[in-house]
Amino acid sequence: MAMSARRNRQLLETTAPLLLPGEQVELTSLASIGTVSVRKQALTTIVVAVLTLGMVMATVRPRAAYVVLTNQRILFFDANQGGRPGKLLMNMARPYVTATAARKAFLGLKTVTHLSVEGQEGTLKVDFPVQTRADGHVFAGALPVTR
């Protein structure tokens, strides 16, 4: 199950003014970007539990983002705006980005790939949830493989 037609249309409307001449959208999807350390998760849970006397439980997770893959760039938009595409979070020039092969994660329910940008240290984890996990393979397959 992919994104709804309504969300896809909203994402394309948000992306349209940012497209360069000749640039075409190849893929739109929903993913989580980044990582959250176990230490930060545990600390957040403990602090909230202490402050609320155990009445509230809090969790920390990677940021939800809409992914737009064009023939020239990769765009990430905020997905925490009540479902509507929000502000542009990242804009990566596609020729400088490589990806690891997409792999299954969390009992095969998610697809994960890591992006590397030429000249930058570290990678960006892109995690496609169950409803868009097939897009993860398409996304990673469209980019050169990280060496």
C-alpha positions in Angstrom: 0.0 0.0 0.0 1.6 3.3 -1.1 0.7 6.9 -0.2 -2.9 8.0 -0.9 -3.6 9.8 -4.2 -4.5 12.9 -2.2 -1.2 13.0 -0.4 0.7 12.3 -3.6 -1.1 15.2 -5.3 -0.3 17.5 -2.4 3.3 16.5 -2.5 3.6 17.1 -6.2 1.9 20.5 -5.8 4.4 21.4 -3.0 7.3 20.2 -5.2 6.3 21.9 -8.5 7.5 25.4 -7.8 10.9 24.0 -6.7 11.6 22.0 -9.9 14.3 23.2 -12.2 13.7 23.4 -16.0 13.7 19.9 -17.4 13.5 18.3 -14.0 11.0 15.4 -13.7 9.7 13.6 -10.6 10.5 9.9 -10.7 9.3 8.8 -7.2 7.3 10.1 -4.3 7.1 8.3 -1.0 7.0 8.5 2.8 10.0 7.6 5.0 11.7 8.2 8.3 15.1 9.9 8.1 17.9 9.8 10.6 18.5 7.8 13.7 17.8 8.2 17.4 20.3 6.6 19.9 19.2 4.2 22.6 20.6 6.6 25.2 18.4 9.4 24.0 15.3 7.2 23.9 16.0 5.9 27.5 16.7 9.4 28.8 13.5 10.9 27.3 11.4 8.1 28.7 12.9 8.4 32.2 12.6 12.2 32.3 9.0 12.2 31.2 8.0 9.4 33.5 9.6 11.2 36.5 8.0 14.6 35.6 4.5 13.1 35.2 4.8 10.6 38.1 4.6 7.7 35.6 1.3 8.9 34.1 2.7 9.6 30.6 5.0 7.5 28.5 7.1 9.3 25.8 9.1 7.9 22.9 11.5 9.5 20.5 11.8 8.3 16.9 13.4 9.5 13.6 11.7 12.3 11.7 9.0 11.4 9.2 9.6 12.9 5.8 8.1 12.8 2.3 10.8 11.8 -0.2 10.7 13.2 -3.8 13.3 11.6 -6.2 13.7 13.6 -9.4 16.1 13.0 -12.3 18.4 15.7 -10.8 17.8 15.8 -7.0 16.5 14.2 -3.9 14.1 16.4 -1.9 12.9 15.7 1.7 9.8 17.5 3.0 8.5 17.6 6.6 5.7 15.1 7.1 4.8 16.2 10.7 2.3 18.9 9.5 -0.9 16.9 10.1 0.0 14.7 7.2 0.3 17.5 4.6 3.8 18.1 3.1 5.5 20.8 5.1 8.7 22.8 4.6 11.7 21.5 2.6 14.1 19.8 5.0 16.9 18.7 2.6 17.8 19.1 -1.0 20.5 16.8 -2.3 22.1 16.8 -5.8 21.6 13.3 -7.1 25.0 13.0 -8.9 26.8 13.3 -5.5 24.6 10.8 -3.6 25.1 7.0 -3.4 23.0 4.4 -1.5 23.5 1.1 0.1 21.4 -1.8 -1.2 17.9 -1.7 0.3 17.5 -4.4 3.0 14.6 -5.6 5.1 14.4 -4.6 8.7 12.2 -5.2 11.7 10.8 -8.7 10.8 10.7 -7.7 7.1 8.1 -5.0 7.7 10.4 -2.1 6.8 13.0 -1.3 4.1 16.2 0.5 5.1 18.9 2.1 3.0 21.8 4.5 3.9 22.7 7.5 1.8 26.2 8.8 1.4 27.1 12.2 0.0 30.4 12.7 -1.8 32.8 14.6 0.5 30.8 14.1 3.7 31.4 11.8 6.6 28.7 9.6 7.9 25.5 8.4 6.2 21.8 9.3 6.4 19.5 6.4 7.3 16.3 6.3 5.2 13.7 3.9 6.6 10.6 3.1 4.5 7.7 1.9 6.7 5.4 -1.0 5.9 3.0 1.0 3.7 5.9 2.3 1.5 8.5 -0.5 1.9 8.4 -1.4 -1.8 9.4 2.2 -2.6 12.6 1.6 -0.6 13.9 -0.9 -3.2 13.0 1.5 -6.1 14.6 4.4 -4.3 17.9 2.6 -3.5 18.0 1.0 -7.0 17.8 4.4 -8.7 21.0 5.6 -7.0 24.6 4.4 -7.5 25.7 1.8 -5.0 27.9 3.0 -2.1 31.4 1.5 -2.3 
